[in-house]
Amino acid sequence: MKEILQKDSIFKVGKVTSVEGRTIKIEVDKSKNGAHLLYKGQLLRNISVNGYVKITKGFTKIIGKVEGEFIIEDKQFVNKNYTSERQKIKRILQVSLLGFFSNKGFERGIKELPLINNECFLLDLDEFEDVHNFVKKEDDPLTLGTLTHENNQEIKVGVNELFASHIGIFGNTGSGKSYTLAKIYRELFLKYIDEKKFKENAEFFFIDFNGEYINENVIIDRAFKDIYCLNTRKDSGEDKIPIGKKEINNPEFWSVVLEATEKTQKPFIERALRKNLDFKNIHNEVKLIIKEILSKGDKDLGVKAIFNFLWELYPLVSNQGNILDIITWCESNLGTLNNGNFYVLNNGIKDYDNINLALDYINPLINGLKFIKPSGIEEIRIKIIYNYYLEIVRGHSNREHISPLIKRLGKRVKDVNKVIEINDNIETTKNITIISLRDVNIEIRKILPLLICKQLYEKKKELNEKEKFLNIIIDEAHNILSSVSQRESETWKDYRLETFEEIIKEGRKFGTFLTIASQRPSDISATIISQLHNFFLHRLINNNDIKAVERTVSYLDKLSFESLPILPTGTCILAGLSAQVPVMIDIGKIKKEAEPDNKTMLLIENWKD
């Protein structure tokens, strides 16, 4: 009993003087205004801003965090002599209530408020550790770092609480967000990488825009992961993402690749892919199109329609000189009247509407063309081209609506061929995949992550295997999750955002979770940020970014928000479902070879001999 009374007298801070909702004020005992206390030979930090206080209300212990302090003059000393400055003032703490102690330990949330004059105490070591114990008994712990203001206090989180959730990692460039991303996933992989069930039941896909995670041992050793360094700058990409035949023939796939509009271009793609084009008798199909163009006539298309169609076939022909002969003959001998009808030069004289005369010359040349069997992706391109000309000359489609898609088709198919391969028989024992988009052009950088994420999610939904876990990690996520981008149409932007919003809103039901890291949370869709469960907040200087976080992270205290612009590199605020209380932590170190490749260059090392 004596020891308890002695402890209480040392740990007692003061008493409650004001209760205003979750915010209370505490008057500090004048003997407790020093920086430290001595207890059992140990030097303890006294109560201060960012510290914790325990308020006793009967048998209830309520926990609060000190967010500010100020002083007022002690009225009992007004016009009286006092022996020291300490006696003249009262020190007042402004405290925000966080939770309470129960039989289960510390619990977040407020069941009851303190009363005026309730006594307040410092937390002892066991209580302090309990407040910062974020790991449930049935969960596995991961050590992420140490508490910034108490370097001896390790911060551990539970695997279930952190990874069975959507995670947001935000911070300005150079603040350490990529390092934090590498740290949390490295700790996870090191813990489970040798577990057979982990390899069978968990998949991780890293979308890496800047090539920060492609070095051999970044995050985890090379033996445990597949790395795809995609490239559209070369004529032929060395690494390609494998896609099955079923997916490659999916209209949704090509609607994404070609940025098809919902009401006109997407239905056209669906019709084109349903078309059963006979590639064994491709000569007859080509002759049919040319005959249709000559017989229907179109004053807008004119003879150019034949030239354009033949040029689309040029890559599919081995004897390309023959197709050039057809084009040359058509340029020299075919013309278009104002009403769209054709004429043929017959011995230098215009012969009107004599289609057979033209076909008698063109068809034998077409029969002599040697077509190369197209690849799966090239086959899709030809189907779309064929259907375009067939529908346009027959009046089934509006050329103005479909032609923008056709203009994108050639380059997009060429780029897709560089980064995708059709492969139904993929066998791998590696469940960690890094996809680098550093050397991919801006159009494919925008499309491919959406395509990959959409197909991963759709496949996961279709299988609906409850024990299977899918985690998609997107670094520099503002590249594809921006809600303010001006580089694309509103229709395409809506489609892109709706796809990711569906994943983040509904993915939990199907075992699919997102981790997004970004420099600009203000650019990212508010719907996406609002659905994140756990946040690692590094230094944010831009006021719009801070406000974007403030609007969505309701459980972050005022002091933490005010700290965001001044956080040092490597320090972040952890807040969310995995942490009982928001804490400022110094992220733990990882091996140098496991660090992401994003170091700021040291100029003087390169400028001095």
WOVENGI-V693247 format. One record per backbone hydrogen bond with DSSP energy under -1.0 kcal/mol. NH is the residue of the N-H (numbers start at 1). CO is the residue of the C=O. If there is no record, write none. Layout:
# WOVENGI-V693247
<<NH	CO> <NH	CO>>
This chain:
# WOVENGI-V693247
<<5	1> <6	2> <7	3> <8	4> <9	5> <10	6> <11	7> <12	8> <13	120> <14	120> <15	27> <16	118> <17	25> <18	25> <20	23> <23	20> <24	95> <25	18> <26	93> <27	15> <28	91> <29	13> <32	29> <37	44> <39	42> <42	39> <44	37> <46	35> <50	66> <51	48> <53	64> <54	121> <55	62> <56	119> <57	60> <60	57> <62	55> <63	99> <64	53> <65	96> <66	51> <67	94> <68	94> <70	92> <72	90> <74	88> <77	74> <78	75> <80	77> <90	72> <92	70> <93	26> <94	68> <95	24> <96	65> <97	22> <98	63> <99	63> <100	107> <101	61> <102	105> <105	102> <107	100> <109	98> <117	16> <118	115> <120	14> <121	54> <122	11> <128	124> <129	125> <130	126> <131	127> <132	128> <133	130> <139	136> <142	157> <144	155> <145	155> <146	586> <147	153> <148	584> <153	150> <155	145> <157	142> <159	140> <162	158> <163	159> <164	160> <167	514> <168	534> <169	516> <170	536> <171	518> <172	539> <175	172> <180	176> <181	177> <182	178> <183	179> <184	180> <185	181> <186	182> <187	183> <188	184> <189	185> <190	186> <191	187> <192	188> <193	189> <195	192> <199	195> <200	196> <201	197> <202	198> <203	469> <204	431> <205	471> <206	433> <207	473> <208	435> <218	215> <219	594> <220	218> <224	221> <225	222> <226	432> <228	434> <230	228> <230	436> <232	439> <241	419> <243	421> <248	244> <249	245> <250	247> <254	250> <255	251> <256	252> <257	253> <258	254> <260	255> <266	261> <268	264> <269	265> <270	266> <271	267> <272	268> <273	269> <274	270> <277	275> <279	277> <285	281> <286	282> <287	283> <288	284> <289	285> <290	286> <291	287> <292	288> <293	289> <294	290> <295	291> <296	292> <297	293> <302	298> <305	302> <307	303> <308	304> <309	305> <310	306> <311	307> <312	308> <313	309> <316	313> <317	314> <318	370> <320	318> <322	319> <324	320> <325	321> <326	322> <327	323> <328	324> <329	325> <330	326> <331	327> <332	328> <333	329> <334	330> <335	343> <337	341> <340	337> <343	335> <344	351> <345	333> <346	349> <349	346> <351	344> <353	342> <355	353> <358	354> <359	355> <360	356> <362	358> <363	359> <366	362> <367	363> <368	364> <369	366> <372	316> <379	375> <380	376> <381	377> <382	378> <383	379> <384	380> <385	381> <386	382> <387	383> <388	384> <389	385> <390	386> <391	387> <392	388> <393	389> <394	390> <396	391> <397	391> <402	398> <403	399> <406	402> <407	403> <408	404> <409	405> <412	408> <413	409> <414	410> <415	411> <416	412> <417	413> <420	416> <421	241> <423	243> <433	204> <434	226> <435	206> <436	228> <437	208> <440	437> <445	441> <446	442> <447	443> <448	444> <451	447> <452	448> <453	449> <454	450> <455	451> <456	452> <457	453> <458	454> <459	455> <460	456> <461	457> <462	458> <463	459> <464	460> <468	465> <469	201> <470	511> <471	203> <472	513> <473	205> <474	515> <475	207> <477	517> <479	476> <480	477> <481	477> <483	523> <493	489> <494	490> <495	491> <496	492> <497	493> <498	494> <499	495> <500	496> <501	497> <502	498> <503	499> <504	500> <505	501> <506	502> <507	503> <509	506> <510	507> <511	508> <512	507> <513	470> <515	472> <516	167> <517	474> <518	169> <523	520> <525	481> <529	525> <530	526> <532	529> <533	166> <534	166> <535	575> <536	168> <537	573> <538	170> <540	564> <546	542> <547	543> <548	544> <549	545> <550	546> <551	547> <553	549> <554	552> <556	553> <561	557> <562	558> <563	559> <566	563> <570	175> <571	568> <572	585> <573	537> <574	583> <575	535> <577	533> <579	576> <583	574> <585	572> <586	146> <587	570> <588	144> <594	591> <595	592> <597	212> <598	596> <606	603> <607	603> <608	604>>
